[in-house]
Amino acid sequence: MANPSRSQRRKPIRTPGAGQRRPTPGAQQQRHLEPPDYSRDYADVRRDMRLIALISLLLFVGMVGVSFVL
């Protein structure tokens, strides 16, 4: 009895082709989800960033003003 070669013993690899794919149940009824609205969540962050920008601008103007005085 002849031993089959290794390539002959392997199982064929199945790749999903056009005839093998099954449609998922409810494929036509897919819901389109809207992206989440983060504007309310980041309102506090926006306010804090404006405050930080205002304070840094005031400090920068103060440094420039002090450099001319001294």
mmJSON file of the N, C-alpha and C atoms, coordinates in Angstrom:
{"data_MODEL":{"atom_site":{
"group_PDB":["ATOM","ATOM","ATOM","ATOM","ATOM","ATOM","ATOM","ATOM","ATOM","ATOM","ATOM","ATOM","ATOM","ATOM","ATOM","ATOM","ATOM","ATOM","ATOM","ATOM","ATOM","ATOM","ATOM","ATOM","ATOM","ATOM","ATOM","ATOM","ATOM","ATOM","ATOM","ATOM","ATOM","ATOM","ATOM","ATOM","ATOM","ATOM","ATOM","ATOM","ATOM","ATOM","ATOM","ATOM","ATOM","ATOM","ATOM","ATOM","ATOM","ATOM","ATOM","ATOM","ATOM","ATOM","ATOM","ATOM","ATOM","ATOM","ATOM","ATOM","ATOM","ATOM","ATOM","ATOM","ATOM","ATOM","ATOM","ATOM","ATOM","ATOM","ATOM","ATOM","ATOM","ATOM","ATOM","ATOM","ATOM","ATOM","ATOM","ATOM","ATOM","ATOM","ATOM","ATOM","ATOM","ATOM","ATOM","ATOM","ATOM","ATOM","ATOM","ATOM","ATOM","ATOM","ATOM","ATOM","ATOM","ATOM","ATOM","ATOM","ATOM","ATOM","ATOM","ATOM","ATOM","ATOM","ATOM","ATOM","ATOM","ATOM","ATOM","ATOM","ATOM","ATOM","ATOM","ATOM","ATOM","ATOM","ATOM","ATOM","ATOM","ATOM","ATOM","ATOM","ATOM","ATOM","ATOM","ATOM","ATOM","ATOM","ATOM","ATOM","ATOM","ATOM","ATOM","ATOM","ATOM","ATOM","ATOM","ATOM","ATOM","ATOM","ATOM","ATOM","ATOM","ATOM","ATOM","ATOM","ATOM","ATOM","ATOM","ATOM","ATOM","ATOM","ATOM","ATOM","ATOM","ATOM","ATOM","ATOM","ATOM","ATOM","ATOM","ATOM","ATOM","ATOM","ATOM","ATOM","ATOM","ATOM","ATOM","ATOM","ATOM","ATOM","ATOM","ATOM","ATOM","ATOM","ATOM","ATOM","ATOM","ATOM","ATOM","ATOM","ATOM","ATOM","ATOM","ATOM","ATOM","ATOM","ATOM","ATOM","ATOM","ATOM","ATOM","ATOM","ATOM","ATOM","ATOM","ATOM","ATOM","ATOM","ATOM","ATOM","ATOM","ATOM","ATOM","ATOM","ATOM","ATOM"],
"id":[1,2,3,4,5,6,7,8,9,10,11,12,13,14,15,16,17,18,19,20,21,22,23,24,25,26,27,28,29,30,31,32,33,34,35,36,37,38,39,40,41,42,43,44,45,46,47,48,49,50,51,52,53,54,55,56,57,58,59,60,61,62,63,64,65,66,67,68,69,70,71,72,73,74,75,76,77,78,79,80,81,82,83,84,85,86,87,88,89,90,91,92,93,94,95,96,97,98,99,100,101,102,103,104,105,106,107,108,109,110,111,112,113,114,115,116,117,118,119,120,121,122,123,124,125,126,127,128,129,130,131,132,133,134,135,136,137,138,139,140,141,142,143,144,145,146,147,148,149,150,151,152,153,154,155,156,157,158,159,160,161,162,163,164,165,166,167,168,169,170,171,172,173,174,175,176,177,178,179,180,181,182,183,184,185,186,187,188,189,190,191,192,193,194,195,196,197,198,199,200,201,202,203,204,205,206,207,208,209,210],
"type_symbol":["N","C","C","N","C","C","N","C","C","N","C","C","N","C","C","N","C","C","N","C","C","N","C","C","N","C","C","N","C","C","N","C","C","N","C","C","N","C","C","N","C","C","N","C","C","N","C","C","N","C","C","N","C","C","N","C","C","N","C","C","N","C","C","N","C","C","N","C","C","N","C","C","N","C","C","N","C","C","N","C","C","N","C","C","N","C","C","N","C","C","N","C","C","N","C","C","N","C","C","N","C","C","N","C","C","N","C","C","N","C","C","N","C","C","N","C","C","N","C","C","N","C","C","N","C","C","N","C","C","N","C","C","N","C","C","N","C","C","N","C","C","N","C","C","N","C","C","N","C","C","N","C","C","N","C","C","N","C","C","N","C","C","N","C","C","N","C","C","N","C","C","N","C","C","N","C","C","N","C","C","N","C","C","N","C","C","N","C","C","N","C","C","N","C","C","N","C","C","N","C","C","N","C","C","N","C","C","N","C","C"],
"label_atom_id":["N","CA","C","N","CA","C","N","CA","C","N","CA","C","N","CA","C","N","CA","C","N","CA","C","N","CA","C","N","CA","C","N","CA","C","N","CA","C","N","CA","C","N","CA","C","N","CA","C","N","CA","C","N","CA","C","N","CA","C","N","CA","C","N","CA","C","N","CA","C","N","CA","C","N","CA","C","N","CA","C","N","CA","C","N","CA","C","N","CA","C","N","CA","C","N","CA","C","N","CA","C","N","CA","C","N","CA","C","N","CA","C","N","CA","C","N","CA","C","N","CA","C","N","CA","C","N","CA","C","N","CA","C","N","CA","C","N","CA","C","N","CA","C","N","CA","C","N","CA","C","N","CA","C","N","CA","C","N","CA","C","N","CA","C","N","CA","C","N","CA","C","N","CA","C","N","CA","C","N","CA","C","N","CA","C","N","CA","C","N","CA","C","N","CA","C","N","CA","C","N","CA","C","N","CA","C","N","CA","C","N","CA","C","N","CA","C","N","CA","C","N","CA","C","N","CA","C","N","CA","C","N","CA","C","N","CA","C","N","CA","C","N","CA","C"],
"label_alt_id":[null,null,null,null,null,null,null,null,null,null,null,null,null,null,null,null,null,null,null,null,null,null,null,null,null,null,null,null,null,null,null,null,null,null,null,null,null,null,null,null,null,null,null,null,null,null,null,null,null,null,null,null,null,null,null,null,null,null,null,null,null,null,null,null,null,null,null,null,null,null,null,null,null,null,null,null,null,null,null,null,null,null,null,null,null,null,null,null,null,null,null,null,null,null,null,null,null,null,null,null,null,null,null,null,null,null,null,null,null,null,null,null,null,null,null,null,null,null,null,null,null,null,null,null,null,null,null,null,null,null,null,null,null,null,null,null,null,null,null,null,null,null,null,null,null,null,null,null,null,null,null,null,null,null,null,null,null,null,null,null,null,null,null,null,null,null,null,null,null,null,null,null,null,null,null,null,null,null,null,null,null,null,null,null,null,null,null,null,null,null,null,null,null,null,null,null,null,null,null,null,null,null,null,null,null,null,null,null,null,null],
"label_comp_id":["MET","MET","MET","ALA","ALA","ALA","ASN","ASN","ASN","PRO","PRO","PRO","SER","SER","SER","ARG","ARG","ARG","SER","SER","SER","GLN","GLN","GLN","ARG","ARG","ARG","ARG","ARG","ARG","LYS","LYS","LYS","PRO","PRO","PRO","ILE","ILE","ILE","ARG","ARG","ARG","THR","THR","THR","PRO","PRO","PRO","GLY","GLY","GLY","ALA","ALA","ALA","GLY","GLY","GLY","GLN","GLN","GLN","ARG","ARG","ARG","ARG","ARG","ARG","PRO","PRO","PRO","THR","THR","THR","PRO","PRO","PRO","GLY","GLY","GLY","ALA","ALA","ALA","GLN","GLN","GLN","GLN","GLN","GLN","GLN","GLN","GLN","ARG","ARG","ARG","HIS","HIS","HIS","LEU","LEU","LEU","GLU","GLU","GLU","PRO","PRO","PRO","PRO","PRO","PRO","ASP","ASP","ASP","TYR","TYR","TYR","SER","SER","SER","ARG","ARG","ARG","ASP","ASP","ASP","TYR","TYR","TYR","ALA","ALA","ALA","ASP","ASP","ASP","VAL","VAL","VAL","ARG","ARG","ARG","ARG","ARG","ARG","ASP","ASP","ASP","MET","MET","MET","ARG","ARG","ARG","LEU","LEU","LEU","ILE","ILE","ILE","ALA","ALA","ALA","LEU","LEU","LEU","ILE","ILE","ILE","SER","SER","SER","LEU","LEU","LEU","LEU","LEU","LEU","LEU","LEU","LEU","PHE","PHE","PHE","VAL","VAL","VAL","GLY","GLY","GLY","MET","MET","MET","VAL","VAL","VAL","GLY","GLY","GLY","VAL","VAL","VAL","SER","SER","SER","PHE","PHE","PHE","VAL","VAL","VAL","LEU","LEU","LEU"],
"label_asym_id":["A","A","A","A","A","A","A","A","A","A","A","A","A","A","A","A","A","A","A","A","A","A","A","A","A","A","A","A","A","A","A","A","A","A","A","A","A","A","A","A","A","A","A","A","A","A","A","A","A","A","A","A","A","A","A","A","A","A","A","A","A","A","A","A","A","A","A","A","A","A","A","A","A","A","A","A","A","A","A","A","A","A","A","A","A","A","A","A","A","A","A","A","A","A","A","A","A","A","A","A","A","A","A","A","A","A","A","A","A","A","A","A","A","A","A","A","A","A","A","A","A","A","A","A","A","A","A","A","A","A","A","A","A","A","A","A","A","A","A","A","A","A","A","A","A","A","A","A","A","A","A","A","A","A","A","A","A","A","A","A","A","A","A","A","A","A","A","A","A","A","A","A","A","A","A","A","A","A","A","A","A","A","A","A","A","A","A","A","A","A","A","A","A","A","A","A","A","A","A","A","A","A","A","A","A","A","A","A","A","A"],
"label_entity_id":["1","1","1","1","1","1","1","1","1","1","1","1","1","1","1","1","1","1","1","1","1","1","1","1","1","1","1","1","1","1","1","1","1","1","1","1","1","1","1","1","1","1","1","1","1","1","1","1","1","1","1","1","1","1","1","1","1","1","1","1","1","1","1","1","1","1","1","1","1","1","1","1","1","1","1","1","1","1","1","1","1","1","1","1","1","1","1","1","1","1","1","1","1","1","1","1","1","1","1","1","1","1","1","1","1","1","1","1","1","1","1","1","1","1","1","1","1","1","1","1","1","1","1","1","1","1","1","1","1","1","1","1","1","1","1","1","1","1","1","1","1","1","1","1","1","1","1","1","1","1","1","1","1","1","1","1","1","1","1","1","1","1","1","1","1","1","1","1","1","1","1","1","1","1","1","1","1","1","1","1","1","1","1","1","1","1","1","1","1","1","1","1","1","1","1","1","1","1","1","1","1","1","1","1","1","1","1","1","1","1"],
"label_seq_id":[1,1,1,2,2,2,3,3,3,4,4,4,5,5,5,6,6,6,7,7,7,8,8,8,9,9,9,10,10,10,11,11,11,12,12,12,13,13,13,14,14,14,15,15,15,16,16,16,17,17,17,18,18,18,19,19,19,20,20,20,21,21,21,22,22,22,23,23,23,24,24,24,25,25,25,26,26,26,27,27,27,28,28,28,29,29,29,30,30,30,31,31,31,32,32,32,33,33,33,34,34,34,35,35,35,36,36,36,37,37,37,38,38,38,39,39,39,40,40,40,41,41,41,42,42,42,43,43,43,44,44,44,45,45,45,46,46,46,47,47,47,48,48,48,49,49,49,50,50,50,51,51,51,52,52,52,53,53,53,54,54,54,55,55,55,56,56,56,57,57,57,58,58,58,59,59,59,60,60,60,61,61,61,62,62,62,63,63,63,64,64,64,65,65,65,66,66,66,67,67,67,68,68,68,69,69,69,70,70,70],
"pdbx_PDB_ins_code":[null,null,null,null,null,null,null,null,null,null,null,null,null,null,null,null,null,null,null,null,null,null,null,null,null,null,null,null,null,null,null,null,null,null,null,null,null,null,null,null,null,null,null,null,null,null,null,null,null,null,null,null,null,null,null,null,null,null,null,null,null,null,null,null,null,null,null,null,null,null,null,null,null,null,null,null,null,null,null,null,null,null,null,null,null,null,null,null,null,null,null,null,null,null,null,null,null,null,null,null,null,null,null,null,null,null,null,null,null,null,null,null,null,null,null,null,null,null,null,null,null,null,null,null,null,null,null,null,null,null,null,null,null,null,null,null,null,null,null,null,null,null,null,null,null,null,null,null,null,null,null,null,null,null,null,null,null,null,null,null,null,null,null,null,null,null,null,null,null,null,null,null,null,null,null,null,null,null,null,null,null,null,null,null,null,null,null,null,null,null,null,null,null,null,null,null,null,null,null,null,null,null,null,null,null,null,null,null,null,null],
"Cartn_x":[0.833,0.0,0.896,0.65,1.467,0.926,1.842,1.442,1.194,0.062,-0.181,0.767,1.129,2.033,1.283,2.037,1.459,0.433,0.716,-0.217,-1.504,-1.456,-2.663,-3.499,-2.893,-3.628,-4.337,-3.922,-4.508,-5.942,-6.719,-8.094,-8.093,-8.985,-9.029,-9.526,-8.958,-9.338,-10.579,-11.599,-12.839,-12.799,-12.996,-13.114,-14.544,-15.138,-16.527,-16.623,-17.294,-17.495,-18.898,-19.253,-20.57,-21.667,-21.421,-22.444,-22.521,-21.507,-21.48,-21.965,-22.034,-22.44,-23.935,-24.298,-25.712,-26.048,-27.162,-27.529,-27.917,-27.488,-27.818,-29.276,-29.924,-31.33,-31.475,-32.377,-32.621,-31.579,-30.937,-29.889,-30.469,-31.714,-32.339,-32.823,-32.898,-33.423,-32.311,-31.158,-30.054,-30.376,-30.083,-30.32,-29.081,-29.309,-28.21,-28.111,-27.05,-26.863,-26.227,-26.772,-26.196,-25.011,-24.013,-22.884,-23.343,-22.75,-23.18,-22.847,-23.679,-23.49,-22.785,-21.546,-20.746,-20.744,-21.517,-21.444,-21.83,-22.844,-23.222,-22.184,-21.553,-20.562,-19.316,-18.96,-17.73,-17.97,-19.148,-19.423,-18.547,-18.39,-17.547,-16.087,-15.649,-14.258,-14.009,-14.966,-14.827,-14.747,-15.594,-15.59,-14.257,-13.744,-12.463,-11.316,-11.351,-10.282,-10.31,-11.501,-11.598,-11.029,-11.342,-10.824,-9.303,-8.752,-7.297,-6.664,-7.28,-6.743,-6.791,-7.869,-7.992,-6.95,-6.774,-5.79,-4.374,-4.072,-2.721,-2.484,-3.509,-3.36,-3.114,-3.864,-3.655,-2.256,-1.786,-0.438,0.626,0.428,1.386,1.442,0.263,0.219,0.874,0.638,1.268,2.787,3.291,4.742,5.344,4.686,5.188,5.143,4.064,3.951,5.014,5.284,6.3,7.687,7.921,9.246,9.547,8.52,8.745,8.927,8.298,8.375,9.714,10.167,11.416,12.613],
"Cartn_y":[-1.163,0.0,1.251,2.157,3.364,4.449,5.104,6.204,7.445,8.108,9.343,10.44,11.308,12.4,13.372,14.228,15.148,16.073,16.574,17.477,16.759,15.471,14.731,14.436,14.421,14.138,15.362,16.548,17.771,17.943,18.536,18.855,20.125,20.193,21.424,22.598,23.756,24.963,25.532,25.752,26.306,27.823,28.466,29.92,30.253,31.204,31.532,32.153,31.489,31.983,32.518,32.823,33.389,32.373,31.104,30.1,29.592,29.814,29.252,30.214,31.495,32.466,32.425,32.408,32.459,33.858,34.385,35.717,35.632,36.613,36.633,37.007,36.491,36.837,38.336,38.944,40.379,41.241,40.749,41.537,42.79,42.715,43.873,44.861,44.439,45.279,45.869,46.11,46.656,48.088,48.391,49.742,50.581,51.817,52.749,53.586,53.377,54.097,55.448,56.468,57.799,57.926,58.69,58.868,59.603,59.296,59.938,61.42,62.182,63.628,63.931,64.363,64.632,66.105,66.929,68.367,68.707,68.029,68.308,67.777,66.66,66.075,66.941,67.632,68.415,69.905,70.303,71.72,72.235,71.447,71.861,71.961,71.046,71.067,72.321,72.657,73.853,75.105,75.171,76.328,76.427,75.309,75.314,75.719,75.245,75.606,77.1,77.669,79.125,79.884,79.412,80.06,79.959,78.816,78.644,79.561,79.66,80.532,81.994,82.411,83.793,84.111,83.218,83.444,83.479,82.561,82.561,83.818,84.295,85.529,86.714,86.792,87.881,87.823,86.644,86.512,86.893,86.507,86.844,88.359,88.999,90.474,91.117,90.575,91.125,91.004,89.863,89.695,90.693,90.89,91.86,93.265,93.574,94.906,95.131,94.136,94.262,94.379,93.737,93.808,95.219,95.986,97.363,98.297,97.995,98.859,98.69,97.458,97.227,97.35],
"Cartn_z":[0.0,0.0,0.0,-0.918,-1.043,-0.124,0.556,1.429,0.58,0.778,0.018,0.508,-0.395,-0.017,0.899,1.521,2.499,1.851,0.656,-0.007,-0.392,-0.606,-0.952,0.285,1.465,2.7,3.254,2.868,3.416,2.961,3.849,3.486,2.644,1.691,0.885,1.734,1.489,2.222,1.563,2.375,1.842,1.971,0.875,0.89,0.513,1.204,0.89,-0.5,-1.357,-2.708,-2.863,-4.066,-4.315,-4.023,-4.283,-4.076,-2.654,-1.845,-0.502,0.567,0.275,1.289,1.506,2.755,3.1,3.58,3.155,3.66,5.127,5.884,7.299,7.465,8.477,8.684,8.944,8.257,8.429,7.773,6.728,6.077,5.435,5.014,4.404,5.459,6.701,7.758,8.624,8.052,8.828,9.23,10.489,10.973,10.711,10.349,10.162,11.427,12.171,13.413,13.133,13.78,13.631,14.582,14.194,15.103,16.358,17.5,18.745,18.754,19.413,19.518,20.839,20.756,21.943,22.333,21.66,21.916,23.354,23.904,25.295,26.262,25.914,26.815,26.942,25.873,25.867,26.081,26.498,26.748,27.884,28.942,30.068,29.657,28.819,28.354,27.519,26.654,25.825,26.691,27.713,28.604,29.35,29.819,30.531,29.611,28.377,27.433,27.116,26.998,26.775,27.967,29.174,30.377,30.44,30.118,30.102,29.062,27.881,26.83,27.269,27.919,28.38,29.445,30.411,31.471,30.902,29.977,29.4,28.567,27.866,27.087,28.005,29.112,30.067,30.675,31.025,31.583,30.554,29.289,28.24,28.034,27.986,27.829,29.037,30.227,31.423,31.379,30.884,30.779,29.798,28.665,27.687,28.27,28.967,29.585,30.643,31.471,32.511,31.884,30.749,30.125,29.623,29.243,28.801,29.996,31.111,32.286,32.985,33.095,33.831,32.976],
"occupancy":[1.0,1.0,1.0,1.0,1.0,1.0,1.0,1.0,1.0,1.0,1.0,1.0,1.0,1.0,1.0,1.0,1.0,1.0,1.0,1.0,1.0,1.0,1.0,1.0,1.0,1.0,1.0,1.0,1.0,1.0,1.0,1.0,1.0,1.0,1.0,1.0,1.0,1.0,1.0,1.0,1.0,1.0,1.0,1.0,1.0,1.0,1.0,1.0,1.0,1.0,1.0,1.0,1.0,1.0,1.0,1.0,1.0,1.0,1.0,1.0,1.0,1.0,1.0,1.0,1.0,1.0,1.0,1.0,1.0,1.0,1.0,1.0,1.0,1.0,1.0,1.0,1.0,1.0,1.0,1.0,1.0,1.0,1.0,1.0,1.0,1.0,1.0,1.0,1.0,1.0,1.0,1.0,1.0,1.0,1.0,1.0,1.0,1.0,1.0,1.0,1.0,1.0,1.0,1.0,1.0,1.0,1.0,1.0,1.0,1.0,1.0,1.0,1.0,1.0,1.0,1.0,1.0,1.0,1.0,1.0,1.0,1.0,1.0,1.0,1.0,1.0,1.0,1.0,1.0,1.0,1.0,1.0,1.0,1.0,1.0,1.0,1.0,1.0,1.0,1.0,1.0,1.0,1.0,1.0,1.0,1.0,1.0,1.0,1.0,1.0,1.0,1.0,1.0,1.0,1.0,1.0,1.0,1.0,1.0,1.0,1.0,1.0,1.0,1.0,1.0,1.0,1.0,1.0,1.0,1.0,1.0,1.0,1.0,1.0,1.0,1.0,1.0,1.0,1.0,1.0,1.0,1.0,1.0,1.0,1.0,1.0,1.0,1.0,1.0,1.0,1.0,1.0,1.0,1.0,1.0,1.0,1.0,1.0,1.0,1.0,1.0,1.0,1.0,1.0,1.0,1.0,1.0,1.0,1.0,1.0],
"B_iso_or_equiv":[0.0,0.0,0.0,0.0,0.0,0.0,0.0,0.0,0.0,0.0,0.0,0.0,0.0,0.0,0.0,0.0,0.0,0.0,0.0,0.0,0.0,0.0,0.0,0.0,0.0,0.0,0.0,0.0,0.0,0.0,0.0,0.0,0.0,0.0,0.0,0.0,0.0,0.0,0.0,0.0,0.0,0.0,0.0,0.0,0.0,0.0,0.0,0.0,0.0,0.0,0.0,0.0,0.0,0.0,0.0,0.0,0.0,0.0,0.0,0.0,0.0,0.0,0.0,0.0,0.0,0.0,0.0,0.0,0.0,0.0,0.0,0.0,0.0,0.0,0.0,0.0,0.0,0.0,0.0,0.0,0.0,0.0,0.0,0.0,0.0,0.0,0.0,0.0,0.0,0.0,0.0,0.0,0.0,0.0,0.0,0.0,0.0,0.0,0.0,0.0,0.0,0.0,0.0,0.0,0.0,0.0,0.0,0.0,0.0,0.0,0.0,0.0,0.0,0.0,0.0,0.0,0.0,0.0,0.0,0.0,0.0,0.0,0.0,0.0,0.0,0.0,0.0,0.0,0.0,0.0,0.0,0.0,0.0,0.0,0.0,0.0,0.0,0.0,0.0,0.0,0.0,0.0,0.0,0.0,0.0,0.0,0.0,0.0,0.0,0.0,0.0,0.0,0.0,0.0,0.0,0.0,0.0,0.0,0.0,0.0,0.0,0.0,0.0,0.0,0.0,0.0,0.0,0.0,0.0,0.0,0.0,0.0,0.0,0.0,0.0,0.0,0.0,0.0,0.0,0.0,0.0,0.0,0.0,0.0,0.0,0.0,0.0,0.0,0.0,0.0,0.0,0.0,0.0,0.0,0.0,0.0,0.0,0.0,0.0,0.0,0.0,0.0,0.0,0.0,0.0,0.0,0.0,0.0,0.0,0.0],
"pdbx_formal_charge":[null,null,null,null,null,null,null,null,null,null,null,null,null,null,null,null,null,null,null,null,null,null,null,null,null,null,null,null,null,null,null,null,null,null,null,null,null,null,null,null,null,null,null,null,null,null,null,null,null,null,null,null,null,null,null,null,null,null,null,null,null,null,null,null,null,null,null,null,null,null,null,null,null,null,null,null,null,null,null,null,null,null,null,null,null,null,null,null,null,null,null,null,null,null,null,null,null,null,null,null,null,null,null,null,null,null,null,null,null,null,null,null,null,null,null,null,null,null,null,null,null,null,null,null,null,null,null,null,null,null,null,null,null,null,null,null,null,null,null,null,null,null,null,null,null,null,null,null,null,null,null,null,null,null,null,null,null,null,null,null,null,null,null,null,null,null,null,null,null,null,null,null,null,null,null,null,null,null,null,null,null,null,null,null,null,null,null,null,null,null,null,null,null,null,null,null,null,null,null,null,null,null,null,null,null,null,null,null,null,null],
"auth_seq_id":[1,1,1,2,2,2,3,3,3,4,4,4,5,5,5,6,6,6,7,7,7,8,8,8,9,9,9,10,10,10,11,11,11,12,12,12,13,13,13,14,14,14,15,15,15,16,16,16,17,17,17,18,18,18,19,19,19,20,20,20,21,21,21,22,22,22,23,23,23,24,24,24,25,25,25,26,26,26,27,27,27,28,28,28,29,29,29,30,30,30,31,31,31,32,32,32,33,33,33,34,34,34,35,35,35,36,36,36,37,37,37,38,38,38,39,39,39,40,40,40,41,41,41,42,42,42,43,43,43,44,44,44,45,45,45,46,46,46,47,47,47,48,48,48,49,49,49,50,50,50,51,51,51,52,52,52,53,53,53,54,54,54,55,55,55,56,56,56,57,57,57,58,58,58,59,59,59,60,60,60,61,61,61,62,62,62,63,63,63,64,64,64,65,65,65,66,66,66,67,67,67,68,68,68,69,69,69,70,70,70],
"auth_comp_id":["MET","MET","MET","ALA","ALA","ALA","ASN","ASN","ASN","PRO","PRO","PRO","SER","SER","SER","ARG","ARG","ARG","SER","SER","SER","GLN","GLN","GLN","ARG","ARG","ARG","ARG","ARG","ARG","LYS","LYS","LYS","PRO","PRO","PRO","ILE","ILE","ILE","ARG","ARG","ARG","THR","THR","THR","PRO","PRO","PRO","GLY","GLY","GLY","ALA","ALA","ALA","GLY","GLY","GLY","GLN","GLN","GLN","ARG","ARG","ARG","ARG","ARG","ARG","PRO","PRO","PRO","THR","THR","THR","PRO","PRO","PRO","GLY","GLY","GLY","ALA","ALA","ALA","GLN","GLN","GLN","GLN","GLN","GLN","GLN","GLN","GLN","ARG","ARG","ARG","HIS","HIS","HIS","LEU","LEU","LEU","GLU","GLU","GLU","PRO","PRO","PRO","PRO","PRO","PRO","ASP","ASP","ASP","TYR","TYR","TYR","SER","SER","SER","ARG","ARG","ARG","ASP","ASP","ASP","TYR","TYR","TYR","ALA","ALA","ALA","ASP","ASP","ASP","VAL","VAL","VAL","ARG","ARG","ARG","ARG","ARG","ARG","ASP","ASP","ASP","MET","MET","MET","ARG","ARG","ARG","LEU","LEU","LEU","ILE","ILE","ILE","ALA","ALA","ALA","LEU","LEU","LEU","ILE","ILE","ILE","SER","SER","SER","LEU","LEU","LEU","LEU","LEU","LEU","LEU","LEU","LEU","PHE","PHE","PHE","VAL","VAL","VAL","GLY","GLY","GLY","MET","MET","MET","VAL","VAL","VAL","GLY","GLY","GLY","VAL","VAL","VAL","SER","SER","SER","PHE","PHE","PHE","VAL","VAL","VAL","LEU","LEU","LEU"],
"auth_asym_id":["A","A","A","A","A","A","A","A","A","A","A","A","A","A","A","A","A","A","A","A","A","A","A","A","A","A","A","A","A","A","A","A","A","A","A","A","A","A","A","A","A","A","A","A","A","A","A","A","A","A","A","A","A","A","A","A","A","A","A","A","A","A","A","A","A","A","A","A","A","A","A","A","A","A","A","A","A","A","A","A","A","A","A","A","A","A","A","A","A","A","A","A","A","A","A","A","A","A","A","A","A","A","A","A","A","A","A","A","A","A","A","A","A","A","A","A","A","A","A","A","A","A","A","A","A","A","A","A","A","A","A","A","A","A","A","A","A","A","A","A","A","A","A","A","A","A","A","A","A","A","A","A","A","A","A","A","A","A","A","A","A","A","A","A","A","A","A","A","A","A","A","A","A","A","A","A","A","A","A","A","A","A","A","A","A","A","A","A","A","A","A","A","A","A","A","A","A","A","A","A","A","A","A","A","A","A","A","A","A","A"],
"auth_atom_id":["N","CA","C","N","CA","C","N","CA","C","N","CA","C","N","CA","C","N","CA","C","N","CA","C","N","CA","C","N","CA","C","N","CA","C","N","CA","C","N","CA","C","N","CA","C","N","CA","C","N","CA","C","N","CA","C","N","CA","C","N","CA","C","N","CA","C","N","CA","C","N","CA","C","N","CA","C","N","CA","C","N","CA","C","N","CA","C","N","CA","C","N","CA","C","N","CA","C","N","CA","C","N","CA","C","N","CA","C","N","CA","C","N","CA","C","N","CA","C","N","CA","C","N","CA","C","N","CA","C","N","CA","C","N","CA","C","N","CA","C","N","CA","C","N","CA","C","N","CA","C","N","CA","C","N","CA","C","N","CA","C","N","CA","C","N","CA","C","N","CA","C","N","CA","C","N","CA","C","N","CA","C","N","CA","C","N","CA","C","N","CA","C","N","CA","C","N","CA","C","N","CA","C","N","CA","C","N","CA","C","N","CA","C","N","CA","C","N","CA","C","N","CA","C","N","CA","C","N","CA","C","N","CA","C","N","CA","C","N","CA","C","N","CA","C"],
"pdbx_PDB_model_num":[1,1,1,1,1,1,1,1,1,1,1,1,1,1,1,1,1,1,1,1,1,1,1,1,1,1,1,1,1,1,1,1,1,1,1,1,1,1,1,1,1,1,1,1,1,1,1,1,1,1,1,1,1,1,1,1,1,1,1,1,1,1,1,1,1,1,1,1,1,1,1,1,1,1,1,1,1,1,1,1,1,1,1,1,1,1,1,1,1,1,1,1,1,1,1,1,1,1,1,1,1,1,1,1,1,1,1,1,1,1,1,1,1,1,1,1,1,1,1,1,1,1,1,1,1,1,1,1,1,1,1,1,1,1,1,1,1,1,1,1,1,1,1,1,1,1,1,1,1,1,1,1,1,1,1,1,1,1,1,1,1,1,1,1,1,1,1,1,1,1,1,1,1,1,1,1,1,1,1,1,1,1,1,1,1,1,1,1,1,1,1,1,1,1,1,1,1,1,1,1,1,1,1,1,1,1,1,1,1,1]
}}}
